[in-house]
Amino acid sequence: MLWIEKYRPSAFTEILGQEPVIQHLSSFAQSGTLPHLILAGPHGTGKSSAIECFARALYHDNWELNTTILSVSDLFSQGKSFLEQDERYAHIYQKNQSLIANFKYILKWYASMRPLDAEFKLMVFEDAHALTRDAQQALRRIMERTSNTCRFIFTTTNPSAIIPAISSRCLPLFFGPVRQDIILLHLLEIRAKETAGLPACTDDDLDLIVQAAAGDMRRAVLLLQAALQSGRCDDLLTQTSSENATVALNALNALRDGDVRGAIRRLESLMIDYGLSGREILYEARTIVQREYNHPSLAIALADTEYRLMHANNEYIQVGAFATGIRDVFP
């Protein structure tokens, strides 16, 4: 069994490192009221778990009946084949209609269902940044017509991809990267429970896992399980290397060689093809800058860009500005 499922939070008190957001959701559950929400933040910070915990607290035994979860990235990457294969949609899927037409029909069908022993039900859109503009425009109209019986919750790593017509109707809640000390304490607890019959990772190995996770609790637990069960706690650098880092390295090398357009194209591909947010791209760039260049001007540029990303609406513009601004900094 995967430890990310075994140790998945089932109550608000088990979600670590997100106290301000959990306080808001807990108060909503106690009052029985809820606005539309956008839950934004990096991967592995507790967005999906928080929704499930909220539904349990609000609906108790009926939480699954009153909660509809749609994986947007799967739908728009696999197309109509996703609807054909999923038993939830197979009976209402219309083969002769387009994907967008089916998307609107399915939303209307689920939104029209009355909640069970509650004033409203939850419609959850995971990876909402994968919604096309046409799909978001259709969704906006459905939100207007069904707001009395439905609450819409969007989870995303890239809130700038959601159109203003939807984002202005939602309360944004941000899940920040989990602090390293919190991740370390959680890994120590898991190690104490799971090391029977397995070679134990040292405290130094756990520190390395925490660094590699970069605020992603799910990734940290996965790395711990892989390290313990493979017996390769000393080889985590190889296990944590990724294609994202390679693309980011190629982009910075292109900037060093004066190819600004090629660098921006590579950075944008991380958002378009790999689904990374602007903050995740900056993390990859920061790791490379520290390892390959360690230049103070690059560190300042990274910090300025991250600050602007927190206050801007278009991540593509800010990532492009970052690349253009550091083209002359490389030694």
URVEN-V511479 format. One record per pair of residues at least 12 apart in sequence whose ideal C-beta (glycine too) atoms are under 10 Angstrom apart, sorted by sequence separation. I is the first residue (numbers start at 0). J is the second residue. If there is no record, write none. Layout:
i->I j->J
i->I j->J
This chain:
i->24 j->36
i->38 j->50
i->51 j->63
i->54 j->66
i->73 j->85
i->82 j->94
i->92 j->104
i->93 j->105
i->110 j->122
i->139 j->151
i->153 j->165
i->190 j->202
i->208 j->220
i->223 j->235
i->226 j->238
i->249 j->261
i->250 j->262
i->253 j->265
i->254 j->266
i->285 j->297
i->288 j->300
i->289 j->301
i->305 j->317
i->8 j->21
i->11 j->24
i->12 j->25
i->23 j->36
i->36 j->49
i->53 j->66
i->79 j->92
i->88 j->101
i->91 j->104
i->92 j->105
i->109 j->122
i->138 j->151
i->153 j->166
i->158 j->171
i->208 j->221
i->209 j->222
i->222 j->235
i->225 j->238
i->249 j->262
i->250 j->263
i->252 j->265
i->253 j->266
i->267 j->280
i->284 j->297
i->285 j->298
i->288 j->301
i->304 j->317
i->307 j->320
i->308 j->321
i->11 j->25
i->24 j->38
i->36 j->50
i->54 j->68
i->74 j->88
i->79 j->93
i->88 j->102
i->91 j->105
i->124 j->138
i->151 j->165
i->186 j->200
i->190 j->204
i->205 j->219
i->208 j->222
i->209 j->223
i->225 j->239
i->250 j->264
i->251 j->265
i->266 j->280
i->269 j->283
i->303 j->317
i->304 j->318
i->307 j->321
i->38 j->53
i->51 j->66
i->70 j->85
i->79 j->94
i->138 j->153
i->158 j->173
i->187 j->202
i->190 j->205
i->207 j->222
i->208 j->223
i->247 j->262
i->250 j->265
i->251 j->266
i->265 j->280
i->266 j->281
i->269 j->284
i->50 j->66
i->69 j->85
i->82 j->98
i->88 j->104
i->91 j->107
i->106 j->122
i->122 j->138
i->153 j->169
i->186 j->202
i->189 j->205
i->222 j->238
i->249 j->265
i->250 j->266
i->284 j->300
i->285 j->301
i->304 j->320
i->305 j->321
i->11 j->28
i->36 j->53
i->51 j->68
i->79 j->96
i->81 j->98
i->88 j->105
i->91 j->108
i->151 j->168
i->152 j->169
i->205 j->222
i->208 j->225
i->221 j->238
i->222 j->239
i->248 j->265
i->249 j->266
i->250 j->267
i->266 j->283
i->284 j->301
i->285 j->302
i->303 j->320
i->304 j->321
i->20 j->38
i->50 j->68
i->69 j->87
i->79 j->97
i->87 j->105
i->90 j->108
i->91 j->109
i->106 j->124
i->135 j->153
i->151 j->169
i->152 j->170
i->153 j->171
i->156 j->174
i->186 j->204
i->187 j->205
i->204 j->222
i->205 j->223
i->208 j->226
i->247 j->265
i->250 j->268
i->266 j->284
i->303 j->321
i->304 j->322
i->68 j->87
i->69 j->88
i->78 j->97
i->79 j->98
i->82 j->101
i->122 j->141
i->150 j->169
i->183 j->202
i->186 j->205
i->204 j->223
i->207 j->226
i->246 j->265
i->247 j->266
i->249 j->268
i->250 j->269
i->281 j->300
i->282 j->301
i->20 j->40
i->33 j->53
i->67 j->87
i->78 j->98
i->82 j->102
i->88 j->108
i->122 j->142
i->152 j->172
i->154 j->174
i->186 j->206
i->246 j->266
i->281 j->301
i->284 j->304
i->285 j->305
i->300 j->320
i->301 j->321
i->304 j->324
i->17 j->38
i->47 j->68
i->77 j->98
i->88 j->109
i->143 j->164
i->205 j->226
i->218 j->239
i->281 j->302
i->300 j->321
i->303 j->324
i->304 j->325
i->79 j->101
i->87 j->109
i->142 j->164
i->146 j->168
i->183 j->205
i->186 j->208
i->200 j->222
i->204 j->226
i->246 j->268
i->247 j->269
i->300 j->322
i->17 j->40
i->75 j->98
i->78 j->101
i->79 j->102
i->82 j->105
i->122 j->145
i->130 j->153
i->138 j->161
i->139 j->162
i->142 j->165
i->182 j->205
i->183 j->206
i->186 j->209
i->200 j->223
i->204 j->227
i->246 j->269
i->281 j->304
i->282 j->305
i->20 j->44
i->21 j->45
i->25 j->49
i->28 j->52
i->33 j->57
i->74 j->98
i->75 j->99
i->127 j->151
i->138 j->162
i->139 j->163
i->140 j->164
i->185 j->209
i->208 j->232
i->211 j->235
i->280 j->304
i->281 j->305
i->297 j->321
i->300 j->324
i->301 j->325
i->20 j->45
i->24 j->49
i->28 j->53
i->32 j->57
i->120 j->145
i->127 j->152
i->128 j->153
i->130 j->155
i->135 j->160
i->139 j->164
i->143 j->168
i->183 j->208
i->207 j->232
i->210 j->235
i->211 j->236
i->299 j->324
i->300 j->325
i->20 j->46
i->23 j->49
i->24 j->50
i->27 j->53
i->28 j->54
i->31 j->57
i->119 j->145
i->127 j->153
i->128 j->154
i->129 j->155
i->135 j->161
i->136 j->162
i->138 j->164
i->139 j->165
i->142 j->168
i->182 j->208
i->183 j->209
i->186 j->212
i->200 j->226
i->207 j->233
i->213 j->239
i->243 j->269
i->246 j->272
i->278 j->304
i->299 j->325
i->17 j->44
i->25 j->52
i->28 j->55
i->29 j->56
i->30 j->57
i->74 j->101
i->75 j->102
i->119 j->146
i->122 j->149
i->123 j->150
i->124 j->151
i->125 j->152
i->126 j->153
i->127 j->154
i->128 j->155
i->135 j->162
i->138 j->165
i->142 j->169
i->179 j->206
i->182 j->209
i->197 j->224
i->199 j->226
i->200 j->227
i->204 j->231
i->205 j->232
i->208 j->235
i->211 j->238
i->212 j->239
i->242 j->269
i->246 j->273
i->277 j->304
i->278 j->305
i->281 j->308
i->16 j->44
i->17 j->45
i->21 j->49
i->24 j->52
i->25 j->53
i->28 j->56
i->29 j->57
i->74 j->102
i->102 j->130
i->106 j->134
i->119 j->147
i->120 j->148
i->121 j->149
i->122 j->150
i->123 j->151
i->124 j->152
i->125 j->153
i->126 j->154
i->127 j->155
i->128 j->156
i->129 j->157
i->132 j->160
i->136 j->164
i->139 j->167
i->181 j->209
i->182 j->210
i->198 j->226
i->199 j->227
i->204 j->232
i->207 j->235
i->211 j->239
i->247 j->275
i->277 j->305
i->280 j->308
i->296 j->324
i->297 j->325
i->300 j->328
i->15 j->44
i->16 j->45
i->17 j->46
i->20 j->49
i->24 j->53
i->27 j->56
i->28 j->57
i->102 j->131
i->118 j->147
i->119 j->148
i->120 j->149
i->121 j->150
i->122 j->151
i->123 j->152
i->124 j->153
i->125 j->154
i->126 j->155
i->127 j->156
i->128 j->157
i->131 j->160
i->135 j->164
i->136 j->165
i->139 j->168
i->180 j->209
i->183 j->212
i->197 j->226
i->198 j->227
i->203 j->232
i->204 j->233
i->207 j->236
i->210 j->239
i->211 j->240
i->246 j->275
i->296 j->325
i->299 j->328
i->14 j->44
i->15 j->45
i->23 j->53
i->27 j->57
i->28 j->58
i->103 j->133
i->107 j->137
i->111 j->141
i->118 j->148
i->119 j->149
i->120 j->150
i->121 j->151
i->122 j->152
i->123 j->153
i->124 j->154
i->125 j->155
i->126 j->156
i->127 j->157
i->128 j->158
i->130 j->160
i->132 j->162
i->135 j->165
i->179 j->209
i->182 j->212
i->186 j->216
i->189 j->219
i->193 j->223
i->197 j->227
i->198 j->228
i->200 j->230
i->203 j->233
i->204 j->234
i->208 j->238
i->243 j->273
i->250 j->280
i->254 j->284
i->277 j->307
i->278 j->308
i->14 j->45
i->17 j->48
i->21 j->52
i->25 j->56
i->71 j->102
i->74 j->105
i->102 j->133
i->103 j->134
i->106 j->137
i->110 j->141
i->117 j->148
i->119 j->150
i->121 j->152
i->122 j->153
i->123 j->154
i->124 j->155
i->126 j->157
i->127 j->158
i->128 j->159
i->129 j->160
i->130 j->161
i->135 j->166
i->178 j->209
i->179 j->210
i->182 j->213
i->185 j->216
i->189 j->220
i->193 j->224
i->196 j->227
i->197 j->228
i->198 j->229
i->200 j->231
i->201 j->232
i->204 j->235
i->208 j->239
i->242 j->273
i->243 j->274
i->277 j->308
i->278 j->309
i->294 j->325
i->296 j->327
i->297 j->328
i->13 j->45
i->14 j->46
i->17 j->49
i->21 j->53
i->24 j->56
i->99 j->131
i->102 j->134
i->106 j->138
i->109 j->141
i->110 j->142
i->118 j->150
i->128 j->160
i->130 j->162
i->177 j->209
i->182 j->214
i->197 j->229
i->198 j->230
i->200 j->232
i->201 j->233
i->207 j->239
i->241 j->273
i->243 j->275
i->247 j->279
i->251 j->283
i->276 j->308
i->277 j->309
i->296 j->328
i->297 j->329
i->24 j->57
i->69 j->102
i->98 j->131
i->107 j->140
i->111 j->144
i->127 j->160
i->128 j->161
i->179 j->212
i->181 j->214
i->182 j->215
i->186 j->219
i->190 j->223
i->194 j->227
i->197 j->230
i->198 j->231
i->199 j->232
i->200 j->233
i->247 j->280
i->250 j->283
i->251 j->284
i->292 j->325
i->295 j->328
i->296 j->329
i->297 j->330
i->14 j->48
i->99 j->133
i->103 j->137
i->106 j->140
i->107 j->141
i->110 j->144
i->111 j->145
i->114 j->148
i->126 j->160
i->127 j->161
i->179 j->213
i->182 j->216
i->185 j->219
i->186 j->220
i->189 j->223
i->193 j->227
i->198 j->232
i->246 j->280
i->247 j->281
i->250 j->284
i->277 j->311
i->280 j->314
i->284 j->318
i->294 j->328
i->296 j->330
i->13 j->48
i->14 j->49
i->98 j->133
i->99 j->134
i->102 j->137
i->103 j->138
i->106 j->141
i->110 j->145
i->113 j->148
i->114 j->149
i->130 j->165
i->177 j->212
i->179 j->214
i->181 j->216
i->185 j->220
i->189 j->224
i->193 j->228
i->200 j->235
i->247 j->282
i->248 j->283
i->252 j->287
i->294 j->329
i->69 j->105
i->97 j->133
i->98 j->134
i->102 j->138
i->106 j->142
i->109 j->145
i->110 j->146
i->112 j->148
i->114 j->150
i->176 j->212
i->177 j->213
i->178 j->214
i->182 j->218
i->183 j->219
i->186 j->222
i->187 j->223
i->190 j->226
i->243 j->279
i->247 j->283
i->248 j->284
i->251 j->287
i->255 j->291
i->277 j->313
i->278 j->314
i->281 j->317
i->292 j->328
i->294 j->330
i->8 j->45
i->11 j->48
i->69 j->106
i->99 j->136
i->100 j->137
i->103 j->140
i->107 j->144
i->111 j->148
i->112 j->149
i->124 j->161
i->176 j->213
i->177 j->214
i->182 j->219
i->186 j->223
i->190 j->227
i->243 j->280
i->246 j->283
i->247 j->284
i->250 j->287
i->251 j->288
i->255 j->292
i->277 j->314
i->280 j->317
i->281 j->318
i->284 j->321
i->288 j->325
i->292 j->329
i->293 j->330
i->7 j->45
i->10 j->48
i->11 j->49
i->14 j->52
i->67 j->105
i->99 j->137
i->103 j->141
i->107 j->145
i->110 j->148
i->111 j->149
i->127 j->165
i->176 j->214
i->177 j->215
i->182 j->220
i->185 j->223
i->189 j->227
i->244 j->282
i->245 j->283
i->247 j->285
i->248 j->286
i->249 j->287
i->276 j->314
i->277 j->315
i->280 j->318
i->284 j->322
i->291 j->329
i->292 j->330
i->8 j->47
i->9 j->48
i->13 j->52
i->67 j->106
i->106 j->145
i->110 j->149
i->127 j->166
i->175 j->214
i->176 j->215
i->177 j->216
i->243 j->282
i->244 j->283
i->247 j->286
i->248 j->287
i->252 j->291
i->275 j->314
i->277 j->316
i->3 j->43
i->7 j->47
i->8 j->48
i->12 j->52
i->69 j->109
i->109 j->149
i->174 j->214
i->176 j->216
i->177 j->217
i->179 j->219
i->243 j->283
i->244 j->284
i->247 j->287
i->251 j->291
i->277 j->317
i->281 j->321
i->288 j->328
i->7 j->48
i->8 j->49
i->10 j->51
i->11 j->52
i->67 j->108
i->110 j->151
i->124 j->165
i->182 j->223
i->247 j->288
i->251 j->292
i->277 j->318
i->280 j->321
i->284 j->325
i->288 j->329
i->9 j->51
i->10 j->52
i->11 j->53
i->67 j->109
i->127 j->169
i->177 j->219
i->241 j->283
i->244 j->286
i->245 j->287
i->248 j->290
i->276 j->318
i->8 j->51
i->9 j->52
i->67 j->110
i->106 j->149
i->244 j->287
i->248 j->291
i->254 j->297
i->275 j->318
i->7 j->51
i->8 j->52
i->11 j->55
i->270 j->314
i->271 j->315
i->277 j->321
i->3 j->48
i->7 j->52
i->10 j->55
i->11 j->56
i->67 j->112
i->106 j->151
i->270 j->315
i->9 j->55
i->10 j->56
i->244 j->290
i->251 j->297
i->65 j->112
i->267 j->314
i->64 j->112
i->65 j->113
i->66 j->114
i->267 j->315
i->270 j->318
i->65 j->114
i->266 j->315
i->269 j->318
i->64 j->114
i->65 j->115
i->74 j->124
i->76 j->126
i->64 j->115
i->65 j->116
i->74 j->125
i->75 j->126
i->267 j->318
i->64 j->116
i->65 j->117
i->71 j->123
i->72 j->124
i->73 j->125
i->74 j->126
i->263 j->315
i->266 j->318
i->267 j->319
i->61 j->114
i->62 j->115
i->64 j->117
i->67 j->120
i->68 j->121
i->69 j->122
i->70 j->123
i->71 j->124
i->72 j->125
i->73 j->126
i->76 j->129
i->266 j->319
i->61 j->115
i->65 j->119
i->66 j->120
i->67 j->121
i->68 j->122
i->69 j->123
i->70 j->124
i->71 j->125
i->72 j->126
i->75 j->129
i->60 j->115
i->61 j->116
i->62 j->117
i->65 j->120
i->66 j->121
i->67 j->122
i->68 j->123
i->69 j->124
i->70 j->125
i->71 j->126
i->72 j->127
i->74 j->129
i->75 j->130
i->263 j->318
i->264 j->319
i->266 j->321
i->267 j->322
i->58 j->114
i->60 j->116
i->61 j->117
i->64 j->120
i->65 j->121
i->66 j->122
i->67 j->123
i->68 j->124
i->69 j->125
i->70 j->126
i->71 j->127
i->72 j->128
i->73 j->129
i->74 j->130
i->75 j->131
i->263 j->319
i->266 j->322
i->58 j->115
i->59 j->116
i->66 j->123
i->67 j->124
i->68 j->125
i->69 j->126
i->71 j->128
i->72 j->129
i->262 j->319
i->263 j->320
i->265 j->322
i->58 j->116
i->59 j->117
i->69 j->127
i->71 j->129
i->72 j->130
i->263 j->321
i->264 j->322
i->58 j->117
i->61 j->120
i->62 j->121
i->70 j->129
i->71 j->130
i->75 j->134
i->262 j->321
i->263 j->322
i->57 j->117
i->71 j->131
i->74 j->134
i->259 j->319
i->262 j->322
i->263 j->323
i->69 j->130
i->261 j->322
i->262 j->323
i->57 j->119
i->58 j->120
i->260 j->322
i->58 j->121
i->71 j->134
i->259 j->322
i->260 j->323
i->262 j->325
i->57 j->121
i->214 j->278
i->215 j->279
i->259 j->323
i->262 j->326
i->54 j->120
i->213 j->279
i->259 j->325
i->54 j->121
i->215 j->282
i->254 j->321
i->259 j->326
i->53 j->121
i->214 j->282
i->250 j->318
i->254 j->322
i->258 j->326
i->54 j->123
i->213 j->282
i->253 j->322
i->254 j->323
i->257 j->326
i->213 j->283
i->255 j->325
i->256 j->326
i->257 j->327
i->50 j->121
i->251 j->322
i->254 j->325
i->255 j->326
i->51 j->123
i->213 j->285
i->250 j->322
i->254 j->326
i->257 j->329
i->50 j->123
i->213 j->286
i->253 j->326
i->254 j->327
i->255 j->328
i->256 j->329
i->251 j->325
i->254 j->328
i->255 j->329
i->50 j->125
i->211 j->286
i->254 j->329
i->255 j->330
i->47 j->123
i->210 j->286
i->46 j->123
i->252 j->329
i->47 j->125
i->251 j->329
i->46 j->125
i->47 j->126
i->67 j->149
i->71 j->153
i->71 j->154
i->42 j->126
i->68 j->152
i->71 j->155
i->33 j->118
i->36 j->121
i->38 j->123
i->31 j->117
i->32 j->118
i->33 j->119
i->66 j->152
i->68 j->154
i->31 j->118
i->32 j->119
i->35 j->122
i->36 j->123
i->37 j->124
i->38 j->125
i->31 j->119
i->33 j->121
i->39 j->127
i->38 j->127
i->39 j->128
i->37 j->127
i->57 j->150
i->54 j->152
i->53 j->152
i->50 j->152
i->176 j->278
i->49 j->152
i->175 j->278
i->50 j->154
i->49 j->154
i->46 j->152
i->176 j->282
i->35 j->142
i->46 j->153
i->47 j->154
i->46 j->154
i->46 j->155
i->46 j->156
i->160 j->270
i->35 j->146
i->159 j->270
i->34 j->146
i->44 j->156
i->157 j->270
i->35 j->149
i->36 j->150
i->37 j->151
i->38 j->152
i->39 j->153
i->40 j->154
i->42 j->156
i->156 j->270
i->35 j->150
i->36 j->151
i->37 j->152
i->38 j->153
i->39 j->154
i->40 j->155
i->41 j->156
i->34 j->150
i->35 j->151
i->36 j->152
i->37 j->153
i->38 j->154
i->39 j->155
i->40 j->156
i->160 j->276
i->33 j->150
i->34 j->151
i->35 j->152
i->36 j->153
i->37 j->154
i->38 j->155
i->39 j->156
i->157 j->274
i->159 j->276
i->32 j->150
i->33 j->151
i->34 j->152
i->35 j->153
i->36 j->154
i->37 j->155
i->39 j->157
i->40 j->158
i->156 j->274
i->157 j->275
i->158 j->276
i->159 j->277
i->33 j->152
i->39 j->158
i->156 j->275
i->157 j->276
i->38 j->158
i->39 j->159
i->156 j->276
i->157 j->277
i->37 j->158
i->155 j->276
i->156 j->277
i->157 j->278
i->39 j->161
i->156 j->278
i->157 j->279
i->27 j->150
i->49 j->172
i->156 j->279
i->37 j->161
i->49 j->174
i->46 j->172
i->48 j->174
i->39 j->166
i->46 j->173
i->37 j->165
i->46 j->174
i->37 j->166
i->44 j->173
i->45 j->174
i->35 j->165
i->44 j->174
i->35 j->166
i->37 j->168
i->38 j->169
i->43 j->174
i->44 j->175
i->35 j->167
i->37 j->169
i->38 j->170
i->39 j->171
i->40 j->172
i->41 j->173
i->42 j->174
i->44 j->176
i->45 j->177
i->35 j->168
i->36 j->169
i->37 j->170
i->38 j->171
i->39 j->172
i->40 j->173
i->41 j->174
i->43 j->176
i->44 j->177
i->34 j->168
i->35 j->169
i->36 j->170
i->37 j->171
i->38 j->172
i->39 j->173
i->40 j->174
i->41 j->175
i->42 j->176
i->43 j->177
i->34 j->169
i->35 j->170
i->36 j->171
i->37 j->172
i->38 j->173
i->39 j->174
i->40 j->175
i->41 j->176
i->34 j->170
i->36 j->172
i->37 j->173
i->38 j->174
i->39 j->175
i->40 j->176
i->41 j->177
i->173 j->309
i->33 j->170
i->40 j->177
i->43 j->182
i->128 j->270
i->27 j->170
i->129 j->274
i->128 j->274
i->166 j->312
i->23 j->170
i->24 j->172
i->126 j->274
i->128 j->276
i->23 j->172
i->159 j->308
i->163 j->312
i->21 j->172
i->161 j->312
i->20 j->172
i->159 j->311
i->160 j->312
i->19 j->172
i->20 j->173
i->21 j->174
i->159 j->312
i->160 j->313
i->19 j->173
i->20 j->174
i->158 j->312
i->159 j->313
i->160 j->314
i->17 j->172
i->19 j->174
i->20 j->175
i->159 j->314
i->160 j->315
i->17 j->173
i->19 j->175
i->158 j->314
i->159 j->315
i->17 j->174
i->157 j->314
i->159 j->316
i->16 j->174
i->17 j->175
i->159 j->317
i->16 j->175
i->14 j->174
i->16 j->176
i->17 j->177
i->16 j->177
i->15 j->177
i->16 j->178
i->14 j->177
i->15 j->178
i->16 j->179
i->16 j->180
i->17 j->181
i->16 j->181
i->15 j->181
i->16 j->182
i->15 j->182
i->48 j->216
i->15 j->184
i->16 j->185
i->43 j->212
i->48 j->217
i->15 j->185
i->43 j->213
i->44 j->214
i->47 j->217
i->42 j->213
i->43 j->214
i->44 j->215
i->45 j->216
i->41 j->213
i->42 j->214
i->43 j->215
i->44 j->216
i->45 j->217
i->41 j->214
i->42 j->215
i->43 j->216
i->44 j->217
i->40 j->214
i->41 j->215
i->42 j->216
i->43 j->217
i->42 j->217
i->43 j->218
i->42 j->218
i->43 j->219
i->41 j->218
i->43 j->220
i->43 j->221
i->6 j->185
i->6 j->188
i->6 j->189
i->5 j->189
i->6 j->192
i->128 j->314
i->2 j->189
i->5 j->192
i->6 j->193
i->5 j->193
i->2 j->192
i->2 j->193
i->16 j->214
i->76 j->274
i->17 j->216
i->16 j->216
i->15 j->216
i->14 j->216
i->72 j->274
i->8 j->216
i->6 j->216
i->7 j->217
i->6 j->217
i->3 j->216
i->7 j->220
i->3 j->217
i->6 j->220
i->2 j->217
i->3 j->218
i->5 j->220
i->1 j->217
i->3 j->219
i->4 j->220
i->3 j->220
i->2 j->220
i->3 j->221
i->6 j->224
i->1 j->220
i->2 j->221
i->5 j->224
i->1 j->221
i->2 j->223
i->3 j->224
i->2 j->224
i->1 j->224
i->2 j->225
i->0 j->224
i->2 j->227
i->2 j->228
i->42 j->274
i->42 j->275
i->41 j->275
i->42 j->276
i->41 j->276
i->40 j->276
i->39 j->276
i->41 j->278
i->42 j->279
i->40 j->278
i->41 j->279
i->41 j->282
